Amino acid sequence: MSSGIQVAQARTSGIQELPTAMLSSPMVDLVVDPNLWKLSLSDPSVQPRNRRAMHVAAMCSGAFAGAFLHKARGAEASILVACVIKFAITFALVFVKGEVREQPKDVEKAQGGERSYLNFAPDVFSMKV
C-alpha cells in the first residue's frame, strides 16, 4: 500500500519524472536524457535530469547505508532506523502545509476545468484533482 501512496503523491505533486516506488525507470530516463551532459545546473531544461540524478544517488546511498547498518548493528537497528524515518515522513505529510502552484489558464481549459497542483501535497484527501 505504501508504494501506491508514494506513486500517487509523486504524480499529484507535478514531478512526473520520479516514480518513487522503483529505481529502474529514473535510471533509464537519466541515461537517455538529451541534457545529460549539459554543464548547467540552474537551466530549467536540466531540472528533471538533476532530480533523477539525485533520486538515483539517494536510493543507492540509502541502500549502502542500510547494508552497513545491518552488518554493523544487526537487523534490529536497521528496522528501528527505517521506522524512525517513516514516522518522520508521515509527520511531515500530516502537519507540514504545502504551497499551491498556479497552473496556466490555457492548460486548465485544455484539461476541462480547474485543477490545483501542489509542490508538496500533505493533505491528499482534501486537494482538488
N, C-alpha and C positions, 0 to 999 in steps of 0.2 A: 504494500500500500504506500509506503513512504516514497518509493521510486516514482509512482504515478503522481503523487503530490508534487514532487520535485520537478517533474516534467511540466505539469500544469503551471507551476509557479514560474518556470523559465519562459514558457510560451506567453503567459499573460504579462510578463514584465517587459516584453518588447525586445528581448535579447534572444533572437531566434537561433543564433549560431552556437548556443551552449545547451545541448540536451544533457541535463545533469545526471541522468541515470546510466550513461555509458561513456566510454572513452574513445572508442574506435572512430566514431563519426567526427568529433573535433580534430582528431589526429589526421584523418584523411583530408578533411576540409582545410586544415592548416597547410598540408603538403601541396595541395593543388591550388592554393590561394595565389592569384596573379600578383598580389602585392607582397609576396613572401620575402623577397629580397630588397624591398624598398626601405631605405635607411631612416626615413622619418618615423617618429613616434607620436607626433601630435597631429598629423594629417588625418582628417576624418575618414579617408578611404582605407586606412590601415587599422582603425579601431577594432573591427571584427577579428583581424589577424592577431592583434595584441591580446584580445580576450581569449581567443582559442589557445594561444601560446601559454598564457597564464593558467588557463584551465588544465592543460596537459601537465604543466610543471607542478601545479598544486596537487593534482591527483597522484603523480609519480612520487613526489617528495612525501606525501602523506602515506603512501604505501610503504616506502622505505622507513619512514619514522615508526609506523606501526609494527613493521617486522623487527626493527631494532628494539623497540619497547618490549615486544613479545619475547624476544630472545634474552634480553637483559633482566626483565622483571616478571615475566610469565603472563599467562592469559588473563589473570585477574586484573592486572594493571592496564592491559590493553582494553579490556571491556569497560573498566572504570573511566578511562580517558575518553573512549567513544561515547559513553553515556553523558559525561560532562559536556562534551562538545554538542551532542544532540540536544541536551537541555538548554544550553546557551542559544542555539539556533531557534529552538521553539520559543524561548523567552523573547528573543528579538522579533520573531514573526508575530507574536501576540501583542507586545507592548510598544514596539517602535512604529511611529507613524511614517507612512511613505509620502512621497511628494507626487502630485499629479502632473503628468507631462501632457501638454496640449498637442492635439493632432491637427494637421492642416485640414481646412474645411473641404477641399476637393476630395481628400481621402475619405472623410466622413460620408460625403454624399455617395461616393462610389461603393461604400460598404453598406449603404442603406440605413443610415441613421447615426445616432450619436454614440460614440464609444469613448471610453476613457482608458488610457494605458498608463500603467504605473511603472516608475523606475524600480520601485521596491514595493511589492504588494503584500503587506502583512495581513490584511483583512480580506481574505479571498471570498468570503461568503457574502459580503455586502458591496463588492465593487461591481460596476456596470461593465458587462462584456457583450 
